[in-house]
Amino acid sequence: MKKTLIFAIALVLSVRLFANISFENPDISSRDELVYILNYQTTGSYSYKSAFRSKLIEKTSSSKKDLISCFPEQMELLSLMNKPVLQIRNRFGTARYYTATDSLSWIRQSEEIPLTTSFVTPYSASPDGKWICLIQKTGLASGNLLLENTSTGKQIELADNILFSYDKVPVKWSPEGTILLYEKKGNVFFCSPDAMGRDVEVEERYRKIGRGSIDSVEWASSRYLVYIDDYLVYRINSKELYTTSLYSGIISQGTPIGRLPFKFHSNHDNFSISPDTTSLVIAQDKKNFTYFKTIFSSCDYMNIVYSKPYTDSKASLANYSIFWDKNGEPILWFEKLPFDSTKVQGMVLKLGEQSQSVLEIEDSGEPVLSPDKSKVAFFAGSTLYIYDINSWNRIAQLSGEKVLNVVWENNSSLFIGGDVTIRRWTIGNEKAETVTVSSAQSVFWDSTSGAITCETSDGRRFYYSPANGKWKPSSNSQDITHNLQNGKYRVYCGTTANPYFDNALYVRTLSKKAVTKPLYSVSTKKMDAKKKIALIFDAYDNADGLPKIISSLSRFDIPGTFFINGEFIRRYPSQTRQIALNGYECASMFFTSTDLTDTTFIVDSNFIARGLGRNEDEFYLCTGKELSLFWHTPFYQSSPSIETAGNEAGYEYVNSYHKNSDNISLRQIEDGSAYITPVKLIEEYVDLMKATGGGVVPVTVGVSQENMPENLWEHIDLLINTLLNENFELVTISQL
């Protein structure tokens, strides 16, 4: 009989887990300079190979280890001395490409190899490039909101102890970057970054716009911003912000321009306003879209032009964006997850009395608007497309390598972050200029010129220019050779007991007393292997969170196990097939969501066996696949006799410490049940995982019964990143 899995079980781990870091292709020069590849293959972030250079001195110690390739995990456009500067960030540090001098250099670089990785913290750069906002982590799932001057590096704290996010920074910049809106403790404030930097800004209490979150406000133009308070929509003149806020106790937040027929919930809804403030689109619960015409200086109900929830029998909605054409007409961009495919699909929809689909792109990244909002960039696979936002004619396209992110330099040129190189492209040109190499397959010293040369995964070669830190195309076609010794040193890749590394790079002195040491001491340091955690997703009778969960699992490239109830299968057959098609392990949560411990029912071994069998049959008829032989009762309401009956039917029972903590309804909260916020729940999970050495972390799919203030699945990226940063390995229930 299989042993029951329990949440607090101490796991027996193998001595060595999958090692994701390795050294490749070392090549030493006659000048005692070493180049090599660091191959970092990881879940939870990008996997890529980086080129390094080290100068060997004093026997086997290295004075400095320089990263000479630059993978674009995140990119922002800054401004220094009124010249555009591309900032590139990854797990190893921060580099900047200076357009004025055509040079690239690192302003911050990790001295050691980071062993815990997740996606790089997002930044929000001001449109003028002079400021950035970021959340600096101070806790597992919280941090301080900071304003930073890109020239001086001076940081100013705007808010403390806010929810950390890997999706966005809770701020919004005015089009010129002269005014910043930010969220703090349930209210929205504004500030002048320049005044904050000079310590002459007025007190924060005089800069309050109103209650709500950052999604309660939106810039229409440099002149106007719009604020929604429950049912009323206000327009605020940016020049009157200080006056309006100073007398907020006496006068209203601005000029009312209409009333909504429903209450606006800024924690779940957001909106977009046309530049002339005559049109408004609200997205309720990120799935119901309503297009209004505003009414100037009136609290009357606004006219509805279009109102419809997202409905597509072939795909679920994972994400969306709202933007406006020159006529002030709204455009929706949808990121869809097809039920019959694993590739994301982008779709553009023009809203009006009759909505019109104007574009569909398979495997598309998010759209990126040009500074003047006249053009939009989409990338799909290895091709970048530029479209005119008004006519939706394709202006240009550029192919060559997989695109990861895009930053507009100006209205006619872009920086393209790819998995092989970072390029600078002027629209209309057939080719793009290489700024730097993102990832190198091999690196070596050119035998003729002595220059550092690399070969990329697509077979191209580049040589490195120390003078400006850039890589330039190389005409070298000679066979690649790697010298492992130069008469003074010998280098080689050898074994290591560190479970995080496949190997270690060793340097051995060949003169005087022979000494062998690793180039990186951490690569041979004895460390405990990662503890295993199984993320399980409980699908009861609602699928609202499924697109977000699947998108996140795909983005992080991690496994998950879905426990599926019969009600979910019957209500959401397409979503059930989508889970199975994406290759996730599927387990049973019985054929009904009834409380099996309720004494109203006679629950014996026959009832449990028949219920589990019925769920198996319904899942097979829906997906053509079998459920794994793991199960748990709905809401983890169980008893020893129920679990024994499941064991007799061939199933292993999976228990959870937190039971129903992330799906308590509003009614239960009002009746006295304790509501645990997602942040607190994440912290409790991590503390327990550390104490027990791993186990099960449950997340409810969608909304169960009644909505809560916040759902854990809405913060699934934060949960995954936190677990990865705490050095846990995420596995399936079967692997656990």
FIDRENVEX-699013 format. One line per field, with one value per residue (C-alpha): x, y, z. Coordinates in pm, whole numbers. Example, Ala and Ser with C-alpha at 12.3 -4.5 7.8 and 13.67 -1.06 7.14 Angstrom:
! FIDRENVEX-699013
x = c(1230 1367)
y = c(-450 -106)
z = c(780 714)
//
This chain:
! FIDRENVEX-699013
x = c(0 128 215 -8 151 116 208 461 648 1027 1144 1428 1623 1890 2244 2258 1976 1970 2268 2197 2534 2837 3159 3245 3523 3796 4077 4389 4616 4991 4908 4746 4398 4124 3795 3518 3145 2919 2614 2324 2024 1748 1378 1202 1396 1585 1845 2150 2525 2742 3098 3347 3706 3943 4299 4498 4741 4915 4912 4549 4349 4170 4177 3851 3595 3443 3116 3155 2823 2497 2167 1859 1640 1511 1576 1486 1561 1726 1866 2208 2336 2022 2139 1951 2107 1989 2000 2028 1974 2013 2096 2464 2418 2338 2501 2442 2483 2564 2441 2648 2978 2862 2997 2875 2992 2875 2776 2699 2817 2788 3121 2993 2768 2410 2274 1911 1749 1409 1294 1473 1286 1082 1162 938 1142 1011 941 1226 1463 1579 1412 1320 1086 1137 1032 1330 1248 1258 1061 965 673 699 931 974 878 1179 1234 1589 1776 1939 2232 2326 2179 2012 1713 1403 1151 791 616 717 591 400 319 609 533 722 456 459 562 254 328 217 423 289 375 672 782 744 473 457 147 199 1 44 -170 -494 -455 -313 -59 142 483 730 1043 1254 1119 1166 1526 1593 1411 1167 846 546 429 270 -64 -105 -37 -319 -550 -791 -852 -792 -507 -283 -549 -790 -601 -485 -313 -511 -244 18 -267 -525 -549 -867 -959 -1243 -1393 -1650 -1916 -1795 -1534 -1332 -1101 -813 -602 -238 -162 -421 -300 -142 -440 -694 -506 -445 -819 -929 -1131 -1330 -1354 -1387 -1099 -1164 -1439 -1694 -1728 -1976 -2120 -2072 -2364 -2154 -1901 -1537 -1314 -956 -813 -975 -1069 -873 -947 -804 -901 -874 -628 -917 -1100 -1417 -1400 -1339 -1291 -1325 -1217 -1407 -1244 -1007 -1268 -1571 -1505 -1728 -1672 -1827 -1862 -1797 -2022 -1833 -1920 -2193 -2258 -2512 -2468 -2234 -2346 -2242 -2108 -1994 -2024 -1935 -1738 -1451 -1605 -1416 -1505 -1156 -930 -912 -792 -452 -379 -489 -392 -601 -474 -617 -590 -567 -947 -978 -1121 -1021 -823 -802 -507 -579 -326 -515 -441 -600 -771 -624 -268 20 113 -7 -209 -233 -541 -622 -985 -1115 -1405 -1720 -2088 -1965 -1628 -1381 -1091 -803 -503 -408 -52 47 305 301 468 305 259 494 377 610 663 416 162 139 307 309 567 471 716 628 902 1201 1021 949 654 581 221 60 -186 -443 -456 -321 -99 231 510 813 940 1276 1367 1672 1646 1400 1287 1259 1184 1169 1241 1170 1467 1254 963 1171 1424 1418 1643 1563 1665 1712 1835 2156 2223 2086 2026 1955 1721 1601 1265 1308 1654 1684 1944 2002 2323 2457 2496 2624 2610 2337 2443 2753 2788 3168 3440 3811 4119 4164 4500 4574 4454 4456 4104 3838 3603 3275 3051 2677 2417 2322 2682 2777 3107 3185 3499 3508 3634 3764 3778 3399 3274 3090 3091 3138 3089 3400 3520 3724 3633 3920 3859 3807 4084 4098 4433 4417 4769 5027 5337 5241 4887 4668 4288 4030 3669 3650 3400 3245 3037 2827 2478 2416 2703 2766 3137 3390 3657 4000 4330 4658 4996 5274 5573 5726 5487 5194 4861 4512 4216 3870 3833 3508 3523 3144 3150 3313 3153 2958 2593 2266 2060 1741 1433 1140 799 494 272 -79 -373 -721 -984 -1323 -1597 -1448 -1178 -1115 -755 -659 -519 -299 -177 -98 76 291 383 481 673 873 897 803 570 244 -16 -386 -641 -961 -1313 -1596 -1788 -1496 -1480 -1852 -1858 -1529 -1450 -1239 -1032 -991 -856 -631 -470 -411 -288 -24 121 45 1 -368 -503 -849 -1061 -1361 -1663 -1849 -1754 -1970 -1825 -1767 -1751 -2110 -2309 -2609 -2442 -2343 -1985 -1846 -1565 -1800 -1913 -1552 -1444 -1740 -1686 -1319 -1401 -1665 -1418 -1163 -1420 -1536 -1178 -1093 -1402 -1313 -937 -857 -603 -591 -578 -281 -359 -338 -641 -779 -1132 -1298 -1157 -943 -1236 -1151 -1130 -912 -1190 -1227 -852 -841 -1123 -925 -617 -822 -932 -565 -520 -275 -422 -254 -312 -261 -168 -354 -679 -912 -700 -697 -1065 -1257 -1567 -1669 -1964 -1731 -1512 -1818 -1908 -1570 -1339 -986 -889 -523 -387 -181 134 79 -8 312 517 349 412 782 828 662 856 1182 1080 967 1215 957 607 285 180 -189 -345 -715 -795 -1035 -1296 -1470 -1830 -1786 -1500 -1239 -1062 -767 -700 -368 -373 -364 -15 106 418 513 455 669 949 953 981 1259 1446 1428 1607 1325 1292 939 825 507 330 470 825 768)
y = c(0 345 577 880 1210 1473 1838 1829 1522 1530 1450 1214 1384 1243 1361 1535 1710 1855 2089 2396 2575 2463 2595 2540 2610 2769 2925 3078 3328 3385 3699 3487 3597 3340 3341 3088 3024 3010 2804 2889 2664 2731 2715 3030 3261 3279 3015 3133 3111 3407 3490 3584 3709 3675 3791 3530 3673 3557 3191 3083 3377 3605 3980 4031 3834 4040 3954 4053 3937 4096 3909 4139 4005 4362 4682 5048 5367 5634 5980 6102 6444 6462 6163 5832 5545 5184 5012 4632 4421 4052 3821 3921 4300 4617 4748 5065 5133 5499 5609 5929 5737 5406 5222 4971 4928 4763 4994 4707 4347 4056 3940 3586 3356 3396 3058 3167 3324 3447 3719 4050 4316 4538 4908 5192 5455 5807 5908 6158 5888 6091 5883 5525 5372 5029 4817 4721 4398 4414 4096 3775 3937 4306 4601 4976 5188 5397 5688 5691 5958 5783 6028 6043 5719 5905 5713 5853 5636 5696 5416 5133 4778 4750 4432 4325 4246 4099 4233 4608 4895 5073 5413 5612 5884 6192 6190 6425 6254 6569 6431 6089 5920 5650 5433 5426 5263 5265 5616 5774 6056 6263 6428 6618 6400 6710 6869 6543 6524 6879 6819 7106 6907 6999 6762 6441 6512 6805 6581 6333 6273 6035 5686 5381 5203 5313 5175 5444 5703 5733 5999 6116 6362 6589 6829 6599 6293 6106 5967 5725 5719 5437 5550 5899 5988 6308 6497 6683 6951 6868 7237 7244 6933 7117 7351 7068 6858 7151 7213 6850 6880 7166 7109 6791 6606 6773 6819 6533 6398 6118 5846 5471 5226 5002 5049 5065 4833 4944 4617 4415 4669 4915 5168 5372 5723 5885 6178 6428 6263 6212 5832 5577 5198 5003 4642 4481 4179 4180 4022 4255 4550 4861 5159 5488 5838 6088 6385 6703 6878 6632 6348 6190 5834 5810 5669 5309 5245 4888 4647 4282 4025 3847 3542 3300 2935 2858 3040 3186 3540 3567 3940 4255 4615 4920 5201 5473 5574 5933 5958 5877 5532 5248 4943 4624 4390 4039 3775 3449 3092 2861 2555 2334 2471 2561 2875 3216 3411 3790 3962 4329 4442 4790 4882 5057 4986 4698 4567 4466 4222 4372 4152 3812 3699 3356 3324 3701 3908 4214 4523 4817 5164 5422 5746 5938 5651 5630 5290 4963 4685 4318 4033 3677 3418 3543 3829 4185 4361 4733 4843 5182 5209 5400 5207 4877 4846 4673 4930 4706 4380 4238 3871 3689 3561 3510 3845 3879 4249 4577 4939 5235 5475 5731 5724 5569 5340 5063 4848 4480 4238 3893 3559 3592 3966 4307 4512 4875 4905 5206 5136 5112 4954 4592 4516 4615 4717 4477 4649 4348 3971 3837 3474 3299 2934 2942 3198 3189 3397 3466 3313 3589 3912 3804 3943 3773 3605 3427 3204 3225 2951 3054 3016 3384 3511 3838 3990 4191 4549 4633 5002 5039 4712 4615 4308 4349 4097 3891 3753 3482 3143 2940 2628 2703 2588 2621 2633 2482 2581 2850 2732 2909 2784 2495 2525 2252 2169 1910 1754 1917 1809 2126 2015 2347 2293 2029 2104 2357 2553 2482 2667 2486 2656 2491 2675 2646 2471 2319 2445 2374 2588 2659 2992 3042 2917 2886 2627 2368 2474 2193 2289 2119 2021 2215 2105 1993 2158 2051 2338 2198 2380 2294 2332 2330 2494 2819 2879 3254 3210 2939 3163 3346 3020 2852 3165 3184 2816 2850 3173 3020 2682 2494 2197 2197 1940 2015 1847 1855 1818 1666 1995 2166 1902 1931 2311 2376 2091 2316 2443 2085 1982 2290 2177 1827 1951 2168 1857 1922 1634 1593 1432 1375 1588 1353 1384 1640 1938 1820 1808 1434 1469 1598 1349 1398 1156 795 790 439 274 187 551 675 413 488 864 837 605 841 1130 916 833 1192 1317 1050 1125 1494 1473 1122 1099 933 1096 1012 807 1095 1260 1477 1557 1890 2164 1896 1803 1444 1171 861 635 842 833 459 407 600 388 74 213 250 621 808 1091 1433 1655 2028 2217 2535 2366 2641 2945 3092 3042 3170 3353 3704 3555 3332 3634 3823 3520 3533 3316 3454 3597 3549 3794 3652 3814 3658 3324 3324 3405 3123 2877 2965 2945 2604 2474 2574 2408 2082 2059 2081 1961 2074 2432 2452 2727 2750 2795 3083 3202 2955 3033 3407 3641 3746 4083 3921 3573 3393 3301 3673 3676 3343 3506 3641 3302 3120 3379 3374 2995 2997 3277 3074 2792 2541 2312 2301 1952 1754 1543 1231 1364 1462)
z = c(0 -87 200 249 154 422 412 695 580 592 242 165 -112 -334 -270 -605 -787 -1137 -1157 -1365 -1374 -1571 -1725 -2091 -2344 -2130 -2336 -2182 -2356 -2328 -2125 -1849 -1951 -1944 -2137 -2078 -2099 -1796 -1886 -1656 -1723 -1473 -1412 -1306 -1536 -1865 -1946 -2140 -2183 -2082 -2190 -1917 -1908 -1611 -1553 -1362 -1106 -792 -871 -900 -767 -1007 -960 -1145 -1340 -1618 -1787 -2151 -2297 -2189 -2184 -2188 -1910 -1864 -2062 -2004 -2195 -1977 -2042 -1929 -2035 -2252 -2455 -2474 -2280 -2298 -1960 -1968 -1657 -1581 -1290 -1304 -1287 -1481 -1798 -1998 -2368 -2431 -2773 -2766 -2746 -2895 -2590 -2337 -1979 -1659 -1375 -1140 -1161 -919 -779 -733 -930 -803 -699 -662 -964 -1064 -1299 -1255 -1058 -1292 -1323 -1437 -1622 -1671 -2033 -2019 -1890 -1590 -1321 -1245 -988 -837 -541 -326 -143 235 303 127 -55 31 -21 -35 -335 -438 -677 -820 -1016 -1313 -1321 -953 -825 -537 -403 -234 -51 -159 30 261 312 -16 -203 -422 -786 -1080 -1319 -1262 -1038 -889 -1041 -1348 -1517 -1692 -2066 -2010 -1690 -1481 -1250 -1089 -949 -686 -449 -72 197 2 -139 -454 -432 -680 -670 -882 -913 -964 -645 -456 -575 -454 -123 -188 -248 -29 243 120 289 49 -252 -208 -505 -333 -206 -418 -591 -877 -1114 -987 -1194 -1554 -1761 -2062 -2177 -2026 -1944 -1789 -1568 -1477 -1136 -1058 -710 -681 -934 -1026 -1290 -1241 -1474 -1308 -1476 -1406 -1352 -1074 -892 -601 -562 -582 -328 -92 -67 -100 221 75 -302 -510 -675 -1010 -1265 -1283 -1637 -1577 -1358 -1396 -1383 -1158 -878 -985 -779 -830 -689 -968 -1239 -1447 -1718 -2003 -2111 -2455 -2491 -2516 -2219 -2426 -2424 -2151 -2149 -1826 -1780 -1493 -1331 -1629 -1854 -1898 -2128 -2146 -2376 -2255 -2390 -2110 -2026 -1944 -1614 -1528 -1287 -1522 -1640 -1936 -2270 -2337 -2687 -2633 -2342 -2360 -2164 -2334 -2497 -2717 -2738 -2866 -2618 -2268 -2198 -2030 -2063 -2243 -2320 -2415 -2639 -2864 -3229 -3360 -3375 -3007 -3077 -2840 -2943 -2738 -2757 -2627 -2527 -2567 -2463 -2723 -2578 -2850 -2857 -2628 -2825 -2711 -2969 -2992 -3131 -3197 -3169 -3261 -3037 -3153 -3188 -3402 -3286 -3554 -3537 -3736 -3656 -3516 -3443 -3317 -3039 -2986 -2717 -2564 -2784 -2730 -2837 -2993 -2793 -3010 -2991 -3372 -3412 -3224 -3217 -3182 -3174 -3261 -3235 -3434 -3612 -3499 -3668 -3679 -3747 -3799 -3511 -3719 -4045 -3909 -4212 -4153 -4184 -4142 -4004 -3899 -3856 -3737 -3380 -3099 -2957 -2579 -2531 -2721 -2622 -2850 -2876 -3058 -3303 -3581 -3410 -3152 -2937 -2979 -2705 -2856 -2729 -2936 -2965 -2872 -3186 -3272 -3566 -3764 -3929 -4304 -4290 -4393 -4127 -3767 -3592 -3329 -2992 -2800 -2779 -2550 -2530 -2667 -2758 -2744 -2672 -2761 -2840 -3211 -3306 -3559 -3402 -3040 -2995 -2789 -3034 -2977 -3182 -3125 -3143 -3499 -3623 -3639 -3501 -3326 -3180 -2861 -2851 -2500 -2598 -2611 -2462 -2780 -3003 -3377 -3660 -3725 -4059 -3885 -4026 -3882 -3680 -3313 -3081 -2704 -2524 -2179 -2074 -2146 -1960 -1638 -1585 -1686 -1677 -1694 -1604 -1328 -1095 -790 -493 -509 -620 -798 -1044 -1309 -1288 -1164 -1352 -1202 -1245 -1177 -1149 -1349 -1201 -854 -616 -799 -666 -800 -703 -844 -1022 -829 -470 -456 -735 -504 -178 -15 5 82 -218 -288 -99 -310 -320 -519 -633 -654 -810 -688 -962 -789 -994 -1130 -1394 -1358 -1247 -1493 -1774 -1524 -1370 -1702 -1832 -1519 -1521 -1888 -1827 -1542 -1716 -1401 -1342 -1151 -1049 -1097 -870 -1071 -934 -1136 -1124 -1294 -1568 -1637 -1629 -1807 -2048 -2276 -1984 -1857 -2198 -2195 -1868 -2003 -2343 -2177 -2018 -1652 -1413 -1331 -1014 -869 -638 -644 -874 -660 -446 -156 197 238 617 631 840 608 367 416 294 285 90 -197 -229 -235 -491 -718 -686 -775 -1064 -1201 -1193 -1380 -1650 -1693 -1718 -1977 -2186 -2177 -2244 -2367 -2085 -1745 -1405 -1186 -876 -630 -477 -202 -91 -176 51 222 448 523 784 836 706 386 322 390 141 -119 -50 -101 -438 -537 -462 -244 -37 -49 252 295 606 511 412 276 357 7 -75 225 99 198 388 588 667 792 1004 1174 963 947 609 525 269 -20 122 465 308 100 410 604 321 307 684 696 396 562 887 727 442 164 95 -72 -150 -255 -468 -552 -922 -970 -723 -498 -398 -330 -409 -155 -132 -310 -443 -417 -787 -871 -716 -852 -1004 -662 -499 -756 -743 -364 -351 -611 -432 -113 -297 -333 -631 -773 -879 -945 -683 -852 -828 -466)
//
